[in-house]
Amino acid sequence: MRFVADEGVDRAIVERLRQDGHNVTYIAEITPGISDDNVLKAATEQGSPLITTDKDFGELIFRQRRLDAGVILVRLAGMTQAAKAEAVAAAVKVHGDQMRNAFSVISAGMVRIRPQDAKPA
């Protein structure tokens, strides 16, 4: 599966996904400092879900009705980088196809997936 990882995502997550055979474009490696709009645009143009730790992408997706290939918000504060990488890799392995064109949140012990066509609660 292809992903775009925002620059705030731990390198360990990017490396783990790559080890699992995923193609990950890491913003920190190619264009650090670009705006959230441009990060989302890059992911959309590639048809790749965006992995981020930045809650602002929810605003772009739901309030501004921006179309995209999916956003995966990583909310794993307090965990080691290795544990975060394992949690994200496990979530992608189990739910990867469902995460396309959806807003997903990976938190400790839980994965929530909301398709973009779902109405906000």
N, CA, C and O atoms as CSV, one atom per row, in Angstrom:
chain,resi,resn,atom,element,x,y,z
A,1,MET,N,N,0.851,-1.177,0.000
A,1,MET,CA,C,0.000,0.000,0.000
A,1,MET,C,C,0.897,1.241,0.000
A,1,MET,O,O,1.997,1.223,0.552
A,2,ARG,N,N,0.418,2.307,-0.620
A,2,ARG,CA,C,1.154,3.570,-0.655
A,2,ARG,C,C,0.615,4.504,0.431
A,2,ARG,O,O,-0.585,4.540,0.701
A,3,PHE,N,N,1.533,5.260,1.048
A,3,PHE,CA,C,1.176,6.255,2.055
A,3,PHE,C,C,2.023,7.497,1.839
A,3,PHE,O,O,3.095,7.437,1.238
A,4,VAL,N,N,1.529,8.620,2.335
A,4,VAL,CA,C,2.322,9.819,2.524
A,4,VAL,C,C,2.348,10.041,4.027
A,4,VAL,O,O,1.299,10.039,4.671
A,5,ALA,N,N,3.539,10.233,4.597
A,5,ALA,CA,C,3.678,10.485,6.036
A,5,ALA,C,C,4.066,11.943,6.235
A,5,ALA,O,O,5.068,12.409,5.693
A,6,ASP,N,N,3.272,12.652,7.007
A,6,ASP,CA,C,3.556,14.041,7.348
A,6,ASP,C,C,4.874,14.103,8.115
A,6,ASP,O,O,5.302,13.111,8.705
A,7,GLU,N,N,5.513,15.268,8.105
A,7,GLU,CA,C,6.844,15.353,8.714
A,7,GLU,C,C,6.840,15.156,10.225
A,7,GLU,O,O,7.894,14.869,10.793
A,8,GLY,N,N,5.706,15.296,10.897
A,8,GLY,CA,C,5.642,15.085,12.337
A,8,GLY,C,C,5.546,13.626,12.751
A,8,GLY,O,O,5.590,13.318,13.942
A,9,VAL,N,N,5.417,12.732,11.793
A,9,VAL,CA,C,5.323,11.298,12.078
A,9,VAL,C,C,6.712,10.774,12.426
A,9,VAL,O,O,7.691,11.097,11.753
A,10,ASP,N,N,6.791,9.974,13.466
A,10,ASP,CA,C,8.072,9.392,13.875
A,10,ASP,C,C,8.682,8.581,12.733
A,10,ASP,O,O,7.995,7.808,12.067
A,11,ARG,N,N,9.977,8.771,12.521
A,11,ARG,CA,C,10.689,8.018,11.490
A,11,ARG,C,C,10.522,6.506,11.700
A,11,ARG,O,O,10.471,5.751,10.730
A,12,ALA,N,N,10.437,6.067,12.947
A,12,ALA,CA,C,10.294,4.635,13.228
A,12,ALA,C,C,9.017,4.071,12.589
A,12,ALA,O,O,9.007,2.925,12.140
A,13,ILE,N,N,7.955,4.861,12.548
A,13,ILE,CA,C,6.707,4.421,11.914
A,13,ILE,C,C,6.927,4.270,10.410
A,13,ILE,O,O,6.523,3.272,9.813
A,14,VAL,N,N,7.568,5.263,9.809
A,14,VAL,CA,C,7.844,5.224,8.364
A,14,VAL,C,C,8.700,4.007,8.030
A,14,VAL,O,O,8.394,3.263,7.098
A,15,GLU,N,N,9.766,3.808,8.789
A,15,GLU,CA,C,10.671,2.680,8.524
A,15,GLU,C,C,9.967,1.342,8.707
A,15,GLU,O,O,10.189,0.416,7.927
A,16,ARG,N,N,9.130,1.231,9.718
A,16,ARG,CA,C,8.422,-0.040,9.947
A,16,ARG,C,C,7.467,-0.340,8.797
A,16,ARG,O,O,7.399,-1.476,8.327
A,17,LEU,N,N,6.740,0.657,8.349
A,17,LEU,CA,C,5.837,0.430,7.223
A,17,LEU,C,C,6.616,0.046,5.966
A,17,LEU,O,O,6.180,-0.814,5.201
A,18,ARG,N,N,7.751,0.675,5.759
A,18,ARG,CA,C,8.593,0.310,4.616
A,18,ARG,C,C,9.096,-1.124,4.744
A,18,ARG,O,O,9.139,-1.853,3.753
A,19,GLN,N,N,9.475,-1.533,5.942
A,19,GLN,CA,C,9.922,-2.919,6.164
A,19,GLN,C,C,8.812,-3.907,5.825
A,19,GLN,O,O,9.071,-5.019,5.366
A,20,ASP,N,N,7.579,-3.487,6.058
A,20,ASP,CA,C,6.432,-4.355,5.760
A,20,ASP,C,C,6.052,-4.335,4.280
A,20,ASP,O,O,5.075,-4.967,3.879
A,21,GLY,N,N,6.825,-3.606,3.467
A,21,GLY,CA,C,6.599,-3.606,2.024
A,21,GLY,C,C,5.749,-2.460,1.510
A,21,GLY,O,O,5.409,-2.435,0.327
A,22,HIS,N,N,5.397,-1.514,2.365
A,22,HIS,CA,C,4.597,-0.374,1.934
A,22,HIS,C,C,5.496,0.701,1.327
A,22,HIS,O,O,6.657,0.846,1.709
A,23,ASN,N,N,4.952,1.436,0.395
A,23,ASN,CA,C,5.653,2.548,-0.239
A,23,ASN,C,C,5.250,3.807,0.522
A,23,ASN,O,O,4.100,4.237,0.441
A,24,VAL,N,N,6.189,4.402,1.259
A,24,VAL,CA,C,5.883,5.565,2.090
A,24,VAL,C,C,6.706,6.761,1.621
A,24,VAL,O,O,7.936,6.733,1.646
A,25,THR,N,N,6.009,7.808,1.195
A,25,THR,CA,C,6.639,9.078,0.889
A,25,THR,C,C,6.652,9.875,2.184
A,25,THR,O,O,5.598,10.180,2.741
A,26,TYR,N,N,7.844,10.211,2.664
A,26,TYR,CA,C,7.995,10.885,3.958
A,26,TYR,C,C,8.319,12.355,3.699
A,26,TYR,O,O,9.393,12.683,3.194
A,27,ILE,N,N,7.388,13.227,4.047
A,27,ILE,CA,C,7.534,14.658,3.790
A,27,ILE,C,C,8.832,15.204,4.381
A,27,ILE,O,O,9.463,16.073,3.780
A,28,ALA,N,N,9.237,14.706,5.549
A,28,ALA,CA,C,10.475,15.172,6.189
A,28,ALA,C,C,11.705,14.904,5.329
A,28,ALA,O,O,12.720,15.587,5.471
A,29,GLU,N,N,11.624,13.920,4.442
A,29,GLU,CA,C,12.757,13.585,3.571
A,29,GLU,C,C,12.775,14.392,2.275
A,29,GLU,O,O,13.831,14.581,1.672
A,30,ILE,N,N,11.604,14.866,1.848
A,30,ILE,CA,C,11.581,15.486,0.518
A,30,ILE,C,C,11.246,16.977,0.523
A,30,ILE,O,O,11.875,17.746,-0.205
A,31,THR,N,N,10.279,17.397,1.322
A,31,THR,CA,C,9.884,18.819,1.340
A,31,THR,C,C,9.458,19.248,2.737
A,31,THR,O,O,8.303,19.627,2.930
A,32,PRO,N,N,10.350,19.200,3.708
A,32,PRO,CA,C,9.954,19.598,5.065
A,32,PRO,C,C,9.511,21.058,5.096
A,32,PRO,O,O,10.031,21.897,4.361
A,33,GLY,N,N,8.544,21.339,5.960
A,33,GLY,CA,C,8.087,22.704,6.142
A,33,GLY,C,C,6.965,23.137,5.221
A,33,GLY,O,O,6.509,24.277,5.317
A,34,ILE,N,N,6.498,22.264,4.322
A,34,ILE,CA,C,5.404,22.679,3.448
A,34,ILE,C,C,4.104,22.736,4.242
A,34,ILE,O,O,3.986,22.123,5.303
A,35,SER,N,N,3.141,23.469,3.725
A,35,SER,CA,C,1.870,23.672,4.423
A,35,SER,C,C,1.042,22.391,4.460
A,35,SER,O,O,1.251,21.471,3.670
A,36,ASP,N,N,0.091,22.356,5.405
A,36,ASP,CA,C,-0.828,21.218,5.485
A,36,ASP,C,C,-1.601,21.053,4.181
A,36,ASP,O,O,-1.827,19.932,3.728
A,37,ASP,N,N,-2.004,22.170,3.580
A,37,ASP,CA,C,-2.710,22.101,2.290
A,37,ASP,C,C,-1.884,21.371,1.247
A,37,ASP,O,O,-2.403,20.531,0.512
A,38,ASN,N,N,-0.590,21.692,1.181
A,38,ASN,CA,C,0.273,21.050,0.191
A,38,ASN,C,C,0.565,19.596,0.530
A,38,ASN,O,O,0.722,18.771,-0.371
A,39,VAL,N,N,0.639,19.270,1.817
A,39,VAL,CA,C,0.810,17.871,2.213
A,39,VAL,C,C,-0.409,17.066,1.774
A,39,VAL,O,O,-0.273,15.994,1.183
A,40,LEU,N,N,-1.595,17.585,2.063
A,40,LEU,CA,C,-2.825,16.889,1.674
A,40,LEU,C,C,-2.935,16.784,0.158
A,40,LEU,O,O,-3.370,15.762,-0.372
A,41,LYS,N,N,-2.543,17.838,-0.526
A,41,LYS,CA,C,-2.570,17.818,-1.994
A,41,LYS,C,C,-1.641,16.736,-2.539
A,41,LYS,O,O,-2.011,16.014,-3.465
A,42,ALA,N,N,-0.443,16.618,-1.975
A,42,ALA,CA,C,0.511,15.595,-2.420
A,42,ALA,C,C,-0.063,14.195,-2.214
A,42,ALA,O,O,0.043,13.340,-3.093
A,43,ALA,N,N,-0.667,13.967,-1.058
A,43,ALA,CA,C,-1.251,12.652,-0.779
A,43,ALA,C,C,-2.399,12.360,-1.738
A,43,ALA,O,O,-2.518,11.248,-2.253
A,44,THR,N,N,-3.239,13.358,-1.972
A,44,THR,CA,C,-4.380,13.185,-2.865
A,44,THR,C,C,-3.915,12.898,-4.286
A,44,THR,O,O,-4.457,12.016,-4.952
A,45,GLU,N,N,-2.913,13.639,-4.752
A,45,GLU,CA,C,-2.394,13.424,-6.112
A,45,GLU,C,C,-1.805,12.028,-6.278
A,45,GLU,O,O,-1.885,11.442,-7.357
A,46,GLN,N,N,-1.208,11.492,-5.201
A,46,GLN,CA,C,-0.648,10.137,-5.256
A,46,GLN,C,C,-1.716,9.073,-5.032
A,46,GLN,O,O,-1.471,7.889,-5.263
A,47,GLY,N,N,-2.906,9.492,-4.579
A,47,GLY,CA,C,-3.954,8.526,-4.242
A,47,GLY,C,C,-3.595,7.732,-3.012
A,47,GLY,O,O,-3.987,6.574,-2.868
A,48,SER,N,N,-2.833,8.370,-2.109
A,48,SER,CA,C,-2.304,7.685,-0.931
A,48,SER,C,C,-2.891,8.254,0.350
A,48,SER,O,O,-2.981,9.473,0.494
A,49,PRO,N,N,-3.296,7.396,1.288
A,49,PRO,CA,C,-3.702,7.912,2.596
A,49,PRO,C,C,-2.535,8.664,3.252
A,49,PRO,O,O,-1.371,8.294,3.096
A,50,LEU,N,N,-2.874,9.712,3.977
A,50,LEU,CA,C,-1.896,10.522,4.686
A,50,LEU,C,C,-1.820,10.065,6.133
A,50,LEU,O,O,-2.844,9.969,6.810
A,51,ILE,N,N,-0.619,9.782,6.612
A,51,ILE,CA,C,-0.393,9.453,8.017
A,51,ILE,C,C,0.115,10.719,8.693
A,51,ILE,O,O,1.070,11.337,8.222
A,52,THR,N,N,-0.523,11.110,9.799
A,52,THR,CA,C,-0.156,12.348,10.470
A,52,THR,C,C,-0.388,12.253,11.970
A,52,THR,O,O,-1.095,11.368,12.454
A,53,THR,N,N,0.223,13.182,12.692
A,53,THR,CA,C,-0.053,13.343,14.119
A,53,THR,C,C,-0.757,14.680,14.360
A,53,THR,O,O,-0.998,15.061,15.506
A,54,ASP,N,N,-1.082,15.378,13.291
A,54,ASP,CA,C,-1.636,16.730,13.327
A,54,ASP,C,C,-3.164,16.700,13.190
A,54,ASP,O,O,-3.692,16.330,12.142
A,55,LYS,N,N,-3.860,17.090,14.255
A,55,LYS,CA,C,-5.327,17.085,14.249
A,55,LYS,C,C,-5.921,18.090,13.266
A,55,LYS,O,O,-7.101,17.991,12.931
A,56,ASP,N,N,-5.136,19.046,12.803
A,56,ASP,CA,C,-5.650,20.053,11.870
A,56,ASP,C,C,-6.167,19.447,10.569
A,56,ASP,O,O,-6.970,20.077,9.881
A,57,PHE,N,N,-5.732,18.258,10.221
A,57,PHE,CA,C,-6.215,17.644,8.990
A,57,PHE,C,C,-7.700,17.296,9.085
A,57,PHE,O,O,-8.381,17.241,8.061
A,58,GLY,N,N,-8.209,17.061,10.283
A,58,GLY,CA,C,-9.642,16.843,10.459
A,58,GLY,C,C,-10.429,18.058,10.012
A,58,GLY,O,O,-11.488,17.929,9.398
A,59,GLU,N,N,-9.917,19.234,10.318
A,59,GLU,CA,C,-10.542,20.492,9.880
A,59,GLU,C,C,-10.597,20.560,8.352
A,59,GLU,O,O,-11.632,20.908,7.783
A,60,LEU,N,N,-9.503,20.234,7.697
A,60,LEU,CA,C,-9.468,20.286,6.237
A,60,LEU,C,C,-10.439,19.293,5.614
A,60,LEU,O,O,-11.072,19.589,4.600
A,61,ILE,N,N,-10.556,18.131,6.211
A,61,ILE,CA,C,-11.380,17.079,5.632
A,61,ILE,C,C,-12.861,17.296,5.899
A,61,ILE,O,O,-13.670,17.253,4.972
A,62,PHE,N,N,-13.222,17.529,7.154
A,62,PHE,CA,C,-14.634,17.565,7.511
A,62,PHE,C,C,-15.268,18.950,7.438
A,62,PHE,O,O,-16.390,19.080,6.948
A,63,ARG,N,N,-14.596,19.964,7.900
A,63,ARG,CA,C,-15.198,21.300,7.878
A,63,ARG,C,C,-15.080,21.959,6.517
A,63,ARG,O,O,-16.006,22.633,6.067
A,64,GLN,N,N,-13.948,21.767,5.863
A,64,GLN,CA,C,-13.755,22.381,4.551
A,64,GLN,C,C,-14.155,21.447,3.412
A,64,GLN,O,O,-14.093,21.823,2.242
A,65,ARG,N,N,-14.561,20.245,3.756
A,65,ARG,CA,C,-15.033,19.260,2.763
A,65,ARG,C,C,-14.005,18.981,1.677
A,65,ARG,O,O,-14.347,18.838,0.503
A,66,ARG,N,N,-12.738,18.906,2.082
A,66,ARG,CA,C,-11.671,18.592,1.128
A,66,ARG,C,C,-11.693,17.104,0.841
A,66,ARG,O,O,-11.778,16.290,1.761
A,67,LEU,N,N,-11.620,16.757,-0.393
A,67,LEU,CA,C,-11.559,15.358,-0.777
A,67,LEU,C,C,-10.118,14.878,-0.664
A,67,LEU,O,O,-9.182,15.645,-0.890
A,68,ASP,N,N,-9.947,13.633,-0.321
A,68,ASP,CA,C,-8.603,13.079,-0.203
A,68,ASP,C,C,-8.674,11.569,-0.311
A,68,ASP,O,O,-9.748,10.993,-0.486
A,69,ALA,N,N,-7.516,10.937,-0.205
A,69,ALA,CA,C,-7.425,9.480,-0.305
A,69,ALA,C,C,-7.472,8.821,1.074
A,69,ALA,O,O,-7.353,7.600,1.185
A,70,GLY,N,N,-7.643,9.621,2.115
A,70,GLY,CA,C,-7.723,9.107,3.477
A,70,GLY,C,C,-6.690,9.764,4.369
A,70,GLY,O,O,-5.608,10.141,3.920
A,71,VAL,N,N,-7.037,9.896,5.634
A,71,VAL,CA,C,-6.133,10.437,6.642
A,71,VAL,C,C,-6.100,9.450,7.801
A,71,VAL,O,O,-7.140,8.981,8.262
A,72,ILE,N,N,-4.890,9.141,8.265
A,72,ILE,CA,C,-4.691,8.273,9.421
A,72,ILE,C,C,-4.025,9.125,10.492
A,72,ILE,O,O,-2.850,9.474,10.379
A,73,LEU,N,N,-4.783,9.456,11.529
A,73,LEU,CA,C,-4.293,10.289,12.621
A,73,LEU,C,C,-3.740,9.371,13.717
A,73,LEU,O,O,-4.456,8.530,14.259
A,74,VAL,N,N,-2.469,9.549,14.025
A,74,VAL,CA,C,-1.789,8.723,15.026
A,74,VAL,C,C,-1.811,9.471,16.354
A,74,VAL,O,O,-1.218,10.543,16.478
A,75,ARG,N,N,-2.495,8.903,17.347
A,75,ARG,CA,C,-2.626,9.507,18.673
A,75,ARG,C,C,-2.087,8.514,19.707
A,75,ARG,O,O,-2.863,7.867,20.410
A,76,LEU,N,N,-0.782,8.396,19.797
A,76,LEU,CA,C,-0.149,7.389,20.654
A,76,LEU,C,C,0.856,8.024,21.611
A,76,LEU,O,O,1.962,7.514,21.788
A,77,ALA,N,N,0.468,9.133,22.221
A,77,ALA,CA,C,1.353,9.833,23.152
A,77,ALA,C,C,1.744,8.917,24.312
A,77,ALA,O,O,0.948,8.100,24.777
A,78,GLY,N,N,2.969,9.073,24.760
A,78,GLY,CA,C,3.448,8.307,25.906
A,78,GLY,C,C,4.022,6.948,25.572
A,78,GLY,O,O,4.524,6.254,26.457
A,79,MET,N,N,3.958,6.559,24.317
A,79,MET,CA,C,4.513,5.272,23.896
A,79,MET,C,C,5.895,5.500,23.306
A,79,MET,O,O,6.191,6.588,22.812
A,80,THR,N,N,6.732,4.487,23.355
A,80,THR,CA,C,8.035,4.578,22.701
A,80,THR,C,C,7.832,4.613,21.189
A,80,THR,O,O,6.780,4.222,20.684
A,81,GLN,N,N,8.847,5.085,20.478
A,81,GLN,CA,C,8.746,5.107,19.020
A,81,GLN,C,C,8.552,3.709,18.459
A,81,GLN,O,O,7.801,3.520,17.503
A,82,ALA,N,N,9.220,2.739,19.044
A,82,ALA,CA,C,9.085,1.355,18.571
A,82,ALA,C,C,7.662,0.845,18.793
A,82,ALA,O,O,7.100,0.174,17.927
A,83,ALA,N,N,7.085,1.159,19.939
A,83,ALA,CA,C,5.712,0.720,20.235
A,83,ALA,C,C,4.715,1.409,19.300
A,83,ALA,O,O,3.757,0.786,18.842
A,84,LYS,N,N,4.942,2.685,19.020
A,84,LYS,CA,C,4.084,3.396,18.070
A,84,LYS,C,C,4.166,2.743,16.694
A,84,LYS,O,O,3.147,2.528,16.037
A,85,ALA,N,N,5.375,2.433,16.270
A,85,ALA,CA,C,5.569,1.816,14.963
A,85,ALA,C,C,4.844,0.478,14.881
A,85,ALA,O,O,4.217,0.169,13.867
A,86,GLU,N,N,4.927,-0.301,15.926
A,86,GLU,CA,C,4.232,-1.601,15.956
A,86,GLU,C,C,2.717,-1.412,15.904
A,86,GLU,O,O,2.021,-2.135,15.191
A,87,ALA,N,N,2.213,-0.439,16.660
A,87,ALA,CA,C,0.766,-0.198,16.700
A,87,ALA,C,C,0.245,0.241,15.332
A,87,ALA,O,O,-0.802,-0.228,14.885
A,88,VAL,N,N,0.969,1.136,14.673
A,88,VAL,CA,C,0.540,1.597,13.353
A,88,VAL,C,C,0.632,0.457,12.342
A,88,VAL,O,O,-0.286,0.265,11.545
A,89,ALA,N,N,1.721,-0.294,12.366
A,89,ALA,CA,C,1.875,-1.420,11.436
A,89,ALA,C,C,0.762,-2.447,11.620
A,89,ALA,O,O,0.223,-2.964,10.642
A,90,ALA,N,N,0.423,-2.738,12.861
A,90,ALA,CA,C,-0.652,-3.704,13.140
A,90,ALA,C,C,-1.998,-3.178,12.649
A,90,ALA,O,O,-2.785,-3.931,12.076
A,91,ALA,N,N,-2.266,-1.892,12.870
A,91,ALA,CA,C,-3.532,-1.306,12.421
A,91,ALA,C,C,-3.636,-1.333,10.900
A,91,ALA,O,O,-4.698,-1.636,10.356
A,92,VAL,N,N,-2.548,-1.019,10.217
A,92,VAL,CA,C,-2.541,-1.036,8.750
A,92,VAL,C,C,-2.727,-2.458,8.241
A,92,VAL,O,O,-3.442,-2.684,7.265
A,93,LYS,N,N,-2.092,-3.405,8.892
A,93,LYS,CA,C,-2.223,-4.809,8.459
A,93,LYS,C,C,-3.678,-5.273,8.531
A,93,LYS,O,O,-4.164,-5.948,7.624
A,94,VAL,N,N,-4.362,-4.913,9.601
A,94,VAL,CA,C,-5.739,-5.371,9.809
A,94,VAL,C,C,-6.748,-4.510,9.051
A,94,VAL,O,O,-7.701,-5.040,8.480
A,95,HIS,N,N,-6.554,-3.194,9.037
A,95,HIS,CA,C,-7.575,-2.266,8.531
A,95,HIS,C,C,-7.161,-1.459,7.302
A,95,HIS,O,O,-7.903,-0.571,6.882
A,96,GLY,N,N,-6.017,-1.737,6.724
A,96,GLY,CA,C,-5.475,-0.897,5.660
A,96,GLY,C,C,-6.452,-0.554,4.556
A,96,GLY,O,O,-6.567,0.614,4.186
A,97,ASP,N,N,-7.158,-1.533,4.019
A,97,ASP,CA,C,-8.082,-1.258,2.922
A,97,ASP,C,C,-9.236,-0.366,3.359
A,97,ASP,O,O,-9.720,0.448,2.573
A,98,GLN,N,N,-9.681,-0.510,4.603
A,98,GLN,CA,C,-10.774,0.322,5.124
A,98,GLN,C,C,-10.332,1.767,5.346
A,98,GLN,O,O,-11.165,2.671,5.394
A,99,MET,N,N,-9.031,1.984,5.480
A,99,MET,CA,C,-8.509,3.324,5.754
A,99,MET,C,C,-8.448,4.204,4.516
A,99,MET,O,O,-8.276,5.418,4.626
A,100,ARG,N,N,-8.587,3.611,3.350
A,100,ARG,CA,C,-8.619,4.406,2.120
A,100,ARG,C,C,-9.904,5.236,2.117
A,100,ARG,O,O,-10.981,4.737,2.443
A,101,ASN,N,N,-9.773,6.490,1.749
A,101,ASN,CA,C,-10.927,7.388,1.654
A,101,ASN,C,C,-11.725,7.471,2.955
A,101,ASN,O,O,-12.948,7.603,2.940
A,102,ALA,N,N,-11.016,7.393,4.071
A,102,ALA,CA,C,-11.646,7.480,5.387
A,102,ALA,C,C,-10.771,8.326,6.300
A,102,ALA,O,O,-9.596,8.557,6.014
A,103,PHE,N,N,-11.354,8.782,7.392
A,103,PHE,CA,C,-10.582,9.457,8.432
A,103,PHE,C,C,-10.447,8.457,9.563
A,103,PHE,O,O,-11.431,8.105,10.213
A,104,SER,N,N,-9.219,7.999,9.796
A,104,SER,CA,C,-8.958,6.962,10.791
A,104,SER,C,C,-8.131,7.536,11.928
A,104,SER,O,O,-7.290,8.411,11.724
A,105,VAL,N,N,-8.379,7.032,13.125
A,105,VAL,CA,C,-7.605,7.429,14.292
A,105,VAL,C,C,-7.051,6.171,14.934
A,105,VAL,O,O,-7.796,5.253,15.279
A,106,ILE,N,N,-5.729,6.140,15.090
A,106,ILE,CA,C,-5.079,5.031,15.789
A,106,ILE,C,C,-4.679,5.550,17.156
A,106,ILE,O,O,-3.850,6.453,17.270
A,107,SER,N,N,-5.273,4.975,18.197
A,107,SER,CA,C,-4.912,5.327,19.565
A,107,SER,C,C,-4.619,4.027,20.312
A,107,SER,O,O,-4.830,2.938,19.779
A,108,ALA,N,N,-4.139,4.144,21.533
A,108,ALA,CA,C,-3.751,2.955,22.300
A,108,ALA,C,C,-4.932,1.984,22.401
A,108,ALA,O,O,-5.965,2.299,22.991
A,109,GLY,N,N,-4.756,0.817,21.821
A,109,GLY,CA,C,-5.764,-0.238,21.920
A,109,GLY,C,C,-7.006,-0.031,21.078
A,109,GLY,O,O,-7.967,-0.788,21.222
A,110,MET,N,N,-7.026,0.985,20.188
A,110,MET,CA,C,-8.240,1.240,19.432
A,110,MET,C,C,-7.915,1.843,18.067
A,110,MET,O,O,-6.986,2.637,17.917
A,111,VAL,N,N,-8.714,1.439,17.078
A,111,VAL,CA,C,-8.656,2.043,15.752
A,111,VAL,C,C,-10.085,2.440,15.389
A,111,VAL,O,O,-10.987,1.603,15.370
A,112,ARG,N,N,-10.277,3.726,15.101
A,112,ARG,CA,C,-11.598,4.210,14.662
A,112,ARG,C,C,-11.474,4.616,13.211
A,112,ARG,O,O,-10.523,5.292,12.818
A,113,ILE,N,N,-12.447,4.195,12.419
A,113,ILE,CA,C,-12.422,4.499,10.990
A,113,ILE,C,C,-13.776,5.092,10.616
A,113,ILE,O,O,-14.824,4.487,10.838
A,114,ARG,N,N,-13.726,6.282,10.046
A,114,ARG,CA,C,-14.956,6.944,9.615
A,114,ARG,C,C,-14.841,7.281,8.133
A,114,ARG,O,O,-14.050,8.143,7.751
A,115,PRO,N,N,-15.631,6.602,7.295
A,115,PRO,CA,C,-15.596,6.917,5.873
A,115,PRO,C,C,-15.942,8.388,5.645
A,115,PRO,O,O,-16.716,8.965,6.409
A,116,GLN,N,N,-15.383,8.992,4.615
A,116,GLN,CA,C,-15.618,10.414,4.362
A,116,GLN,C,C,-17.070,10.725,4.079
A,116,GLN,O,O,-17.515,11.846,4.325
A,117,ASP,N,N,-17.818,9.769,3.570
A,117,ASP,CA,C,-19.221,10.059,3.280
A,117,ASP,C,C,-20.115,9.957,4.511
A,117,ASP,O,O,-21.310,10.242,4.440
A,118,ALA,N,N,-19.526,9.546,5.655
A,118,ALA,CA,C,-20.304,9.483,6.893
A,118,ALA,C,C,-20.522,10.897,7.414
A,118,ALA,O,O,-19.645,11.753,7.295
A,119,LYS,N,N,-21.676,11.132,7.981
A,119,LYS,CA,C,-21.974,12.447,8.544
A,119,LYS,C,C,-21.349,12.563,9.919
A,119,LYS,O,O,-21.368,11.601,10.686
A,120,PRO,N,N,-20.779,13.751,10.257
A,120,PRO,CA,C,-20.193,13.938,11.581
A,120,PRO,C,C,-21.213,13.719,12.672
A,120,PRO,O,O,-22.390,14.046,12.518
A,121,ALA,N,N,-20.751,13.162,13.778
A,121,ALA,CA,C,-21.649,12.877,14.916
A,121,ALA,C,C,-21.956,14.143,15.675
A,121,ALA,O,O,-22.691,14.108,16.661
